[in-house]
């Protein structure tokens, strides 16, 4: 497999893992009082297991094949989590009270950390 495609595949695995994580951790907020803790917990556990499978493989490939450090992988993961949580907040949770400037600043700080760690090679 082409090294660039393998790297994109590894990033896709990490991204899919963050989708599962954000869904498992935050989707229950749409249910308000309809779900209790145990129902949310029992639904989240299989999703977290799937997230673990995606993340483990993506992290392993990025570290062993492409020599990314754990901190570089973490910053990639945090960036993906931020994007996915923002998308969920906007499209699914439909949270009305948000400050686009504040969110843009937060994302800019994440991107700055991303660039400072020399992830972009």
N, CA, C and O atoms as a GROMACS GRO file, in nm:
protein
  484
    1UNK      N    1   0.085  -0.118   0.000
    1UNK     CA    2   0.000   0.000   0.000
    1UNK      C    3   0.089   0.124   0.000
    1UNK      O    4   0.191   0.129   0.069
    2UNK      N    5   0.050   0.221  -0.076
    2UNK     CA    6   0.120   0.348  -0.083
    2UNK      C    7   0.129   0.409   0.058
    2UNK      O    8   0.033   0.404   0.134
    3UNK      N    9   0.246   0.466   0.092
    3UNK     CA   10   0.266   0.520   0.226
    3UNK      C   11   0.171   0.636   0.256
    3UNK      O   12   0.125   0.649   0.369
    4UNK      N   13   0.142   0.719   0.158
    4UNK     CA   14   0.050   0.830   0.177
    4UNK      C   15  -0.091   0.778   0.204
    4UNK      O   16  -0.160   0.830   0.292
    5UNK      N   17  -0.133   0.677   0.130
    5UNK     CA   18  -0.265   0.618   0.154
    5UNK      C   19  -0.273   0.553   0.291
    5UNK      O   20  -0.376   0.562   0.358
    6UNK      N   21  -0.166   0.489   0.332
    6UNK     CA   22  -0.164   0.426   0.465
    6UNK      C   23  -0.171   0.533   0.575
    6UNK      O   24  -0.236   0.512   0.678
    7UNK      N   25  -0.106   0.645   0.552
    7UNK     CA   26  -0.111   0.753   0.650
    7UNK      C   27  -0.253   0.812   0.656
    7UNK      O   28  -0.305   0.839   0.765
    8UNK      N   29  -0.315   0.832   0.541
    8UNK     CA   30  -0.454   0.880   0.538
    8UNK      C   31  -0.548   0.780   0.603
    8UNK      O   32  -0.641   0.818   0.674
    9UNK      N   33  -0.524   0.651   0.580
    9UNK     CA   34  -0.604   0.547   0.642
    9UNK      C   35  -0.588   0.550   0.795
    9UNK      O   36  -0.685   0.534   0.868
   10UNK      N   37  -0.466   0.571   0.840
   10UNK     CA   38  -0.440   0.580   0.984
   10UNK      C   39  -0.513   0.700   1.045
   10UNK      O   40  -0.572   0.690   1.152
   11UNK      N   41  -0.507   0.813   0.976
   11UNK     CA   42  -0.580   0.932   1.022
   11UNK      C   43  -0.730   0.908   1.021
   11UNK      O   44  -0.802   0.955   1.110
   12UNK      N   45  -0.779   0.836   0.921
   12UNK     CA   46  -0.921   0.803   0.914
   12UNK      C   47  -0.961   0.716   1.034
   12UNK      O   48  -1.068   0.736   1.092
   13UNK      N   49  -0.877   0.621   1.071
   13UNK     CA   50  -0.907   0.538   1.187
   13UNK      C   51  -0.917   0.622   1.314
   13UNK      O   52  -1.007   0.603   1.396
   14UNK      N   53  -0.823   0.714   1.331
   14UNK     CA   54  -0.827   0.803   1.448
   14UNK      C   55  -0.953   0.889   1.443
   14UNK      O   56  -1.018   0.910   1.545
   15UNK      N   57  -0.986   0.940   1.325
   15UNK     CA   58  -1.106   1.024   1.311
   15UNK      C   59  -1.233   0.945   1.343
   15UNK      O   60  -1.321   0.995   1.413
   16UNK      N   61  -1.242   0.823   1.292
   16UNK     CA   62  -1.359   0.740   1.322
   16UNK      C   63  -1.368   0.711   1.472
   16UNK      O   64  -1.478   0.706   1.529
   17UNK      N   65  -1.253   0.692   1.534
   17UNK     CA   66  -1.251   0.672   1.679
   17UNK      C   67  -1.305   0.793   1.753
   17UNK      O   68  -1.379   0.778   1.851
   18UNK      N   69  -1.269   0.912   1.708
   18UNK     CA   70  -1.318   1.032   1.775
   18UNK      C   71  -1.467   1.054   1.752
   18UNK      O   72  -1.537   1.107   1.838
   19UNK      N   73  -1.516   1.013   1.636
   19UNK     CA   74  -1.661   1.021   1.612
   19UNK      C   75  -1.734   0.934   1.714
   19UNK      O   76  -1.832   0.976   1.775
   20UNK      N   77  -1.685   0.811   1.732
   20UNK     CA   78  -1.747   0.720   1.829
   20UNK      C   79  -1.736   0.776   1.970
   20UNK      O   80  -1.832   0.767   2.048
   21UNK      N   81  -1.621   0.832   2.004
   21UNK     CA   82  -1.603   0.887   2.138
   21UNK      C   83  -1.701   1.001   2.165
   21UNK      O   84  -1.768   1.003   2.268
   22UNK      N   85  -1.709   1.095   2.073
   22UNK     CA   86  -1.796   1.211   2.091
   22UNK      C   87  -1.942   1.166   2.099
   22UNK      O   88  -2.018   1.216   2.181
   23UNK      N   89  -1.979   1.072   2.016
   23UNK     CA   90  -2.116   1.022   2.017
   23UNK      C   91  -2.146   0.954   2.152
   23UNK      O   92  -2.251   0.979   2.212
   24UNK      N   93  -2.055   0.869   2.198
   24UNK     CA   94  -2.076   0.797   2.324
   24UNK      C   95  -2.079   0.892   2.443
   24UNK      O   96  -2.156   0.871   2.537
   25UNK      N   97  -1.997   0.994   2.440
   25UNK     CA   98  -1.985   1.084   2.555
   25UNK      C   99  -2.092   1.192   2.560
   25UNK      O  100  -2.126   1.238   2.669
   26UNK      N  101  -2.145   1.234   2.445
   26UNK     CA  102  -2.230   1.352   2.445
   26UNK      C  103  -2.370   1.334   2.386
   26UNK      O  104  -2.456   1.419   2.408
   27UNK      N  105  -2.395   1.228   2.312
   27UNK     CA  106  -2.526   1.216   2.247
   27UNK      C  107  -2.639   1.206   2.349
   27UNK      O  108  -2.750   1.252   2.322
   28UNK      N  109  -2.612   1.146   2.464
   28UNK     CA  110  -2.718   1.132   2.564
   28UNK      C  111  -2.774   1.267   2.611
   28UNK      O  112  -2.882   1.272   2.670
   29UNK      N  113  -2.701   1.375   2.585
   29UNK     CA  114  -2.750   1.508   2.623
   29UNK      C  115  -2.877   1.546   2.548
   29UNK      O  116  -2.953   1.632   2.594
   30UNK      N  117  -2.901   1.483   2.434
   30UNK     CA  118  -3.024   1.512   2.359
   30UNK      C  119  -3.146   1.447   2.422
   30UNK      O  120  -3.259   1.485   2.392
   31UNK      N  121  -3.124   1.350   2.508
   31UNK     CA  122  -3.235   1.275   2.567
   31UNK      C  123  -3.293   1.339   2.692
   31UNK      O  124  -3.401   1.300   2.737
   32UNK      N  125  -3.224   1.435   2.748
   32UNK     CA  126  -3.268   1.507   2.868
   32UNK      C  127  -3.308   1.409   2.978
   32UNK      O  128  -3.224   1.333   3.026
   33UNK      N  129  -3.432   1.410   3.020
   33UNK     CA  130  -3.476   1.325   3.130
   33UNK      C  131  -3.521   1.187   3.084
   33UNK      O  132  -3.556   1.104   3.167
   34UNK      N  133  -3.521   1.160   2.955
   34UNK     CA  134  -3.569   1.030   2.904
   34UNK      C  135  -3.472   0.917   2.938
   34UNK      O  136  -3.514   0.802   2.951
   35UNK      N  137  -3.346   0.949   2.953
   35UNK     CA  138  -3.247   0.847   2.984
   35UNK      C  139  -3.195   0.869   3.125
   35UNK      O  140  -3.174   0.983   3.166
   36UNK      N  141  -3.176   0.761   3.197
   36UNK     CA  142  -3.105   0.773   3.324
   36UNK      C  143  -2.958   0.738   3.301
   36UNK      O  144  -2.919   0.703   3.189
   37UNK      N  145  -2.880   0.746   3.404
   37UNK     CA  146  -2.736   0.721   3.391
   37UNK      C  147  -2.708   0.582   3.337
   37UNK      O  148  -2.626   0.565   3.247
   38UNK      N  149  -2.776   0.481   3.391
   38UNK     CA  150  -2.746   0.343   3.352
   38UNK      C  151  -2.782   0.314   3.208
   38UNK      O  152  -2.711   0.239   3.141
   39UNK      N  153  -2.889   0.371   3.157
   39UNK     CA  154  -2.926   0.351   3.017
   39UNK      C  155  -2.820   0.415   2.926
   39UNK      O  156  -2.777   0.354   2.828
   40UNK      N  157  -2.780   0.538   2.958
   40UNK     CA  158  -2.675   0.604   2.880
   40UNK      C  159  -2.545   0.526   2.887
   40UNK      O  160  -2.475   0.512   2.787
   41UNK      N  161  -2.513   0.475   3.004
   41UNK     CA  162  -2.390   0.397   3.024
   41UNK      C  163  -2.392   0.270   2.940
   41UNK      O  164  -2.293   0.239   2.873
   42UNK      N  165  -2.501   0.197   2.944
   42UNK     CA  166  -2.510   0.070   2.870
   42UNK      C  167  -2.508   0.091   2.719
   42UNK      O  168  -2.460   0.006   2.645
   43UNK      N  169  -2.560   0.202   2.673
   43UNK     CA  170  -2.556   0.233   2.530
   43UNK      C  171  -2.416   0.280   2.490
   43UNK      O  172  -2.370   0.249   2.380
   44UNK      N  173  -2.349   0.353   2.577
   44UNK     CA  174  -2.217   0.408   2.544
   44UNK      C  175  -2.106   0.302   2.543
   44UNK      O  176  -2.011   0.315   2.466
   45UNK      N  177  -2.117   0.201   2.625
   45UNK     CA  178  -2.009   0.102   2.637
   45UNK      C  179  -1.973   0.036   2.503
   45UNK      O  180  -1.855   0.030   2.469
   46UNK      N  181  -2.070  -0.016   2.425
   46UNK     CA  182  -2.030  -0.075   2.295
   46UNK      C  183  -1.969   0.027   2.199
   46UNK      O  184  -1.879  -0.006   2.122
   47UNK      N  185  -2.018   0.150   2.205
   47UNK     CA  186  -1.964   0.254   2.116
   47UNK      C  187  -1.820   0.286   2.156
   47UNK      O  188  -1.735   0.306   2.069
   48UNK      N  189  -1.793   0.291   2.285
   48UNK     CA  190  -1.657   0.316   2.332
   48UNK      C  191  -1.565   0.199   2.293
   48UNK      O  192  -1.448   0.220   2.262
   49UNK      N  193  -1.617   0.077   2.295
   49UNK     CA  194  -1.539  -0.039   2.252
   49UNK      C  195  -1.499  -0.025   2.104
   49UNK      O  196  -1.385  -0.054   2.068
   50UNK      N  197  -1.594   0.018   2.020
   50UNK     CA  198  -1.564   0.040   1.878
   50UNK      C  199  -1.461   0.152   1.863
   50UNK      O  200  -1.369   0.142   1.782
   51UNK      N  201  -1.478   0.259   1.941
   51UNK     CA  202  -1.383   0.370   1.940
   51UNK      C  203  -1.243   0.322   1.974
   51UNK      O  204  -1.145   0.363   1.913
   52UNK      N  205  -1.236   0.234   2.073
   52UNK     CA  206  -1.107   0.180   2.117
   52UNK      C  207  -1.039   0.103   2.004
   52UNK      O  208  -0.918   0.115   1.985
   53UNK      N  209  -1.115   0.025   1.931
   53UNK     CA  210  -1.058  -0.052   1.820
   53UNK      C  211  -1.002   0.041   1.712
   53UNK      O  212  -0.890   0.022   1.666
   54UNK      N  213  -1.081   0.141   1.672
   54UNK     CA  214  -1.032   0.236   1.571
   54UNK      C  215  -0.909   0.311   1.621
   54UNK      O  216  -0.808   0.320   1.551
   55UNK      N  217  -0.917   0.364   1.742
   55UNK     CA  218  -0.807   0.445   1.795
   55UNK      C  219  -0.680   0.364   1.814
   55UNK      O  220  -0.571   0.412   1.782
   56UNK      N  221  -0.693   0.244   1.867
   56UNK     CA  222  -0.574   0.161   1.888
   56UNK      C  223  -0.498   0.138   1.758
   56UNK      O  224  -0.376   0.153   1.753
   57UNK      N  225  -0.570   0.101   1.655
   57UNK     CA  226  -0.504   0.074   1.527
   57UNK      C  227  -0.447   0.201   1.465
   57UNK      O  228  -0.333   0.202   1.418
   58UNK      N  229  -0.525   0.309   1.465
   58UNK     CA  230  -0.476   0.434   1.410
   58UNK      C  231  -0.353   0.485   1.484
   58UNK      O  232  -0.256   0.528   1.422
   59UNK      N  233  -0.357   0.482   1.618
   59UNK     CA  234  -0.243   0.526   1.699
   59UNK      C  235  -0.121   0.439   1.674
   59UNK      O  236  -0.009   0.488   1.663
   60UNK      N  237  -0.144   0.308   1.666
   60UNK     CA  238  -0.032   0.215   1.643
   60UNK      C  239   0.037   0.244   1.510
   60UNK      O  240   0.159   0.253   1.503
   61UNK      N  241  -0.043   0.258   1.404
   61UNK     CA  242   0.016   0.285   1.272
   61UNK      C  243   0.089   0.419   1.268
   61UNK      O  244   0.200   0.429   1.215
   62UNK      N  245   0.027   0.521   1.326
   62UNK     CA  246   0.091   0.653   1.325
   62UNK      C  247   0.223   0.651   1.402
   62UNK      O  248   0.318   0.720   1.364
   63UNK      N  249   0.229   0.574   1.509
   63UNK     CA  250   0.352   0.569   1.589
   63UNK      C  251   0.456   0.475   1.528
   63UNK      O  252   0.572   0.514   1.513
   64UNK      N  253   0.417   0.354   1.494
   64UNK     CA  254   0.515   0.256   1.450
   64UNK      C  255   0.560   0.273   1.306
   64UNK      O  256   0.678   0.252   1.275
   65UNK      N  257   0.471   0.313   1.219
   65UNK     CA  258   0.507   0.324   1.077
   65UNK      C  259   0.556   0.465   1.043
   65UNK      O  260   0.654   0.482   0.970
   66UNK      N  261   0.487   0.568   1.098
   66UNK     CA  262   0.518   0.705   1.060
   66UNK      C  263   0.596   0.782   1.166
   66UNK      O  264   0.625   0.900   1.148
   67UNK      N  265   0.628   0.716   1.276
   67UNK     CA  266   0.714   0.772   1.381
   67UNK      C  267   0.657   0.899   1.444
   67UNK      O  268   0.733   0.990   1.478
   68UNK      N  269   0.525   0.907   1.459
   68UNK     CA  270   0.464   1.018   1.530
   68UNK      C  271   0.479   0.992   1.680
   68UNK      O  272   0.467   0.878   1.724
   69UNK      N  273   0.504   1.095   1.756
   69UNK     CA  274   0.515   1.080   1.900
   69UNK      C  275   0.374   1.074   1.960
   69UNK      O  276   0.278   1.116   1.896
   70UNK      N  277   0.362   1.022   2.081
   70UNK     CA  278   0.230   1.019   2.145
   70UNK      C  279   0.166   1.157   2.158
   70UNK      O  280   0.044   1.169   2.145
   71UNK      N  281   0.245   1.260   2.184
   71UNK     CA  282   0.188   1.395   2.197
   71UNK      C  283   0.135   1.444   2.062
   71UNK      O  284   0.033   1.513   2.058
   72UNK      N  285   0.204   1.412   1.954
   72UNK     CA  286   0.155   1.450   1.821
   72UNK      C  287   0.023   1.379   1.790
   72UNK      O  288  -0.069   1.439   1.735
   73UNK      N  289   0.015   1.252   1.825
   73UNK     CA  290  -0.108   1.176   1.802
   73UNK      C  291  -0.221   1.232   1.888
   73UNK      O  292  -0.335   1.241   1.844
   74UNK      N  293  -0.189   1.271   2.011
   74UNK     CA  294  -0.289   1.329   2.100
   74UNK      C  295  -0.344   1.460   2.043
   74UNK      O  296  -0.464   1.484   2.049
   75UNK      N  297  -0.258   1.543   1.990
   75UNK     CA  298  -0.304   1.671   1.934
   75UNK      C  299  -0.392   1.648   1.811
   75UNK      O  300  -0.489   1.720   1.790
   76UNK      N  301  -0.358   1.551   1.730
   76UNK     CA  302  -0.444   1.515   1.617
   76UNK      C  303  -0.580   1.470   1.669
   76UNK      O  304  -0.684   1.511   1.618
   77UNK      N  305  -0.579   1.384   1.771
   77UNK     CA  306  -0.703   1.334   1.828
   77UNK      C  307  -0.786   1.446   1.888
   77UNK      O  308  -0.907   1.450   1.869
   78UNK      N  309  -0.722   1.536   1.961
   78UNK     CA  310  -0.795   1.650   2.020
   78UNK      C  311  -0.856   1.737   1.911
   78UNK      O  312  -0.969   1.784   1.926
   79UNK      N  313  -0.783   1.759   1.804
   79UNK     CA  314  -0.837   1.840   1.693
   79UNK      C  315  -0.960   1.774   1.633
   79UNK      O  316  -1.061   1.840   1.608
   80UNK      N  317  -0.953   1.644   1.612
   80UNK     CA  318  -1.068   1.571   1.558
   80UNK      C  319  -1.186   1.574   1.656
   80UNK      O  320  -1.300   1.590   1.614
   81UNK      N  321  -1.158   1.558   1.785
   81UNK     CA  322  -1.265   1.564   1.886
   81UNK      C  323  -1.331   1.701   1.886
   81UNK      O  324  -1.454   1.712   1.894
   82UNK      N  325  -1.251   1.806   1.877
   82UNK     CA  326  -1.306   1.942   1.875
   82UNK      C  327  -1.398   1.960   1.755
   82UNK      O  328  -1.508   2.014   1.768
   83UNK      N  329  -1.353   1.916   1.639
   83UNK     CA  330  -1.434   1.930   1.517
   83UNK      C  331  -1.564   1.851   1.530
   83UNK      O  332  -1.671   1.902   1.499
   84UNK      N  333  -1.554   1.726   1.575
   84UNK     CA  334  -1.673   1.642   1.586
   84UNK      C  335  -1.770   1.693   1.692
   84UNK      O  336  -1.892   1.688   1.673
   85UNK      N  337  -1.717   1.743   1.803
   85UNK     CA  338  -1.805   1.796   1.906
   85UNK      C  339  -1.871   1.926   1.859
   85UNK      O  340  -1.987   1.950   1.891
   86UNK      N  341  -1.799   2.007   1.784
   86UNK     CA  342  -1.859   2.128   1.730
   86UNK      C  343  -1.972   2.092   1.633
   86UNK      O  344  -2.079   2.152   1.637
   87UNK      N  345  -1.948   1.993   1.546
   87UNK     CA  346  -2.051   1.950   1.452
   87UNK      C  347  -2.173   1.894   1.525
   87UNK      O  348  -2.286   1.925   1.488
   88UNK      N  349  -2.149   1.813   1.629
   88UNK     CA  350  -2.261   1.759   1.706
   88UNK      C  351  -2.337   1.870   1.777
   88UNK      O  352  -2.460   1.871   1.779
   89UNK      N  353  -2.263   1.963   1.834
   89UNK     CA  354  -2.326   2.074   1.906
   89UNK      C  355  -2.413   2.157   1.812
   89UNK      O  356  -2.521   2.200   1.850
   90UNK      N  357  -2.367   2.178   1.692
   90UNK     CA  358  -2.439   2.263   1.597
   90UNK      C  359  -2.556   2.189   1.531
   90UNK      O  360  -2.667   2.243   1.524
   91UNK      N  361  -2.533   2.066   1.482
   91UNK     CA  362  -2.634   1.996   1.403
   91UNK      C  363  -2.727   1.906   1.483
   91UNK      O  364  -2.844   1.892   1.448
   92UNK      N  365  -2.679   1.844   1.589
   92UNK     CA  366  -2.762   1.748   1.662
   92UNK      C  367  -2.817   1.808   1.791
   92UNK      O  368  -2.937   1.804   1.816
   93UNK      N  369  -2.728   1.864   1.874
   93UNK     CA  370  -2.774   1.924   1.998
   93UNK      C  371  -2.843   2.058   1.975
   93UNK      O  372  -2.923   2.102   2.058
   94UNK      N  373  -2.811   2.122   1.863
   94UNK     CA  374  -2.869   2.250   1.824
   94UNK      C  375  -2.859   2.353   1.937
   94UNK      O  376  -2.955   2.422   1.971
   95UNK      N  377  -2.740   2.360   1.993
   95UNK     CA  378  -2.715   2.454   2.102
   95UNK      C  379  -2.713   2.595   2.044
   95UNK      O  380  -2.634   2.626   1.955
   96UNK      N  381  -2.799   2.680   2.095
   96UNK     CA  382  -2.815   2.814   2.039
   96UNK      C  383  -2.715   2.915   2.095
   96UNK      O  384  -2.674   3.008   2.025
   97UNK      N  385  -2.675   2.897   2.220
   97UNK     CA  386  -2.587   2.995   2.283
   97UNK      C  387  -2.441   2.957   2.260
   97UNK      O  388  -2.383   2.882   2.339
   98UNK      N  389  -2.385   3.006   2.155
   98UNK     CA  390  -2.242   2.986   2.133
   98UNK      C  391  -2.184   3.113   2.075
   98UNK      O  392  -2.251   3.189   2.005
   99UNK      N  393  -2.060   3.132   2.104
   99UNK     CA  394  -1.988   3.249   2.056
   99UNK      C  395  -1.889   3.201   1.950
   99UNK      O  396  -1.789   3.138   1.983
  100UNK      N  397  -1.917   3.231   1.826
  100UNK     CA  398  -1.835   3.181   1.716
  100UNK      C  399  -1.691   3.231   1.727
  100UNK      O  400  -1.599   3.161   1.687
  101UNK      N  401  -1.671   3.351   1.780
  101UNK     CA  402  -1.535   3.404   1.794
  101UNK      C  403  -1.456   3.326   1.900
  101UNK      O  404  -1.339   3.295   1.881
  102UNK      N  405  -1.523   3.295   2.009
  102UNK     CA  406  -1.459   3.218   2.115
  102UNK      C  407  -1.424   3.077   2.065
  102UNK      O  408  -1.315   3.026   2.093
  103UNK      N  409  -1.515   3.015   1.993
  103UNK     CA  410  -1.490   2.881   1.940
  103UNK      C  411  -1.379   2.884   1.835
  103UNK      O  412  -1.296   2.793   1.830
  104UNK      N  413  -1.378   2.986   1.753
  104UNK     CA  414  -1.272   2.999   1.653
  104UNK      C  415  -1.137   3.018   1.721
  104UNK      O  416  -1.037   2.961   1.677
  105UNK      N  417  -1.132   3.099   1.828
  105UNK     CA  418  -1.009   3.120   1.903
  105UNK      C  419  -0.960   2.989   1.965
  105UNK      O  420  -0.841   2.958   1.959
  106UNK      N  421  -1.051   2.913   2.023
  106UNK     CA  422  -1.013   2.784   2.082
  106UNK      C  423  -0.956   2.690   1.977
  106UNK      O  424  -0.855   2.624   1.999
  107UNK      N  425  -1.022   2.685   1.862
  107UNK     CA  426  -0.972   2.598   1.756
  107UNK      C  427  -0.838   2.648   1.702
  107UNK      O  428  -0.751   2.568   1.668
  108UNK      N  429  -0.821   2.778   1.695
  108UNK     CA  430  -0.694   2.836   1.652
  108UNK      C  431  -0.581   2.796   1.749
  108UNK      O  432  -0.469   2.769   1.706
  109UNK      N  433  -0.611   2.794   1.878
  109UNK     CA  434  -0.511   2.750   1.976
  109UNK      C  435  -0.475   2.603   1.957
  109UNK      O  436  -0.358   2.565   1.972
  110UNK      N  437  -0.573   2.520   1.925
  110UNK     CA  438  -0.545   2.379   1.898
  110UNK      C  439  -0.458   2.365   1.775
  110UNK      O  440  -0.362   2.287   1.775
  111UNK      N  441  -0.489   2.439   1.670
  111UNK     CA  442  -0.409   2.434   1.547
  111UNK      C  443  -0.268   2.484   1.574
  111UNK      O  444  -0.171   2.430   1.520
  112UNK      N  445  -0.254   2.587   1.657
  112UNK     CA  446  -0.121   2.638   1.692
  112UNK      C  447  -0.040   2.531   1.763
  112UNK      O  448   0.077   2.511   1.733
  113UNK      N  449  -0.103   2.462   1.858
  113UNK     CA  450  -0.034   2.351   1.926
  113UNK      C  451   0.003   2.242   1.827
  113UNK      O  452   0.111   2.184   1.835
  114UNK      N  453  -0.087   2.216   1.734
  114UNK     CA  454  -0.064   2.117   1.629
  114UNK      C  455   0.061   2.153   1.548
  114UNK      O  456   0.145   2.066   1.521
  115UNK      N  457   0.074   2.278   1.510
  115UNK     CA  458   0.188   2.322   1.430
  115UNK      C  459   0.318   2.326   1.513
  115UNK      O  460   0.425   2.296   1.461
  116UNK      N  461   0.308   2.363   1.638
  116UNK     CA  462   0.426   2.372   1.724
  116UNK      C  463   0.487   2.236   1.754
  116UNK      O  464   0.607   2.227   1.783
  117UNK      N  465   0.409   2.131   1.747
  117UNK     CA  466   0.463   1.998   1.776
  117UNK      C  467   0.528   1.933   1.656
  117UNK      O  468   0.571   1.818   1.663
  118UNK      N  469   0.538   2.003   1.549
  118UNK     CA  470   0.598   1.955   1.424
  118UNK      C  471   0.527   1.833   1.368
  118UNK      O  472   0.590   1.745   1.310
  119UNK      N  473   0.394   1.828   1.386
  119UNK     CA  474   0.318   1.720   1.327
  119UNK      C  475   0.321   1.733   1.175
  119UNK      O  476   0.333   1.633   1.104
  120UNK      N  477   0.310   1.854   1.126
  120UNK     CA  478   0.316   1.875   0.982
  120UNK      C  479   0.463   1.859   0.941
  120UNK      O  480   0.549   1.938   0.979
  121UNK      N  481   0.489   1.756   0.865
  121UNK     CA  482   0.628   1.726   0.830
  121UNK      C  483   0.656   1.760   0.686
  121UNK      O  484   0.768   1.742   0.639
   0.00000   0.00000   0.00000
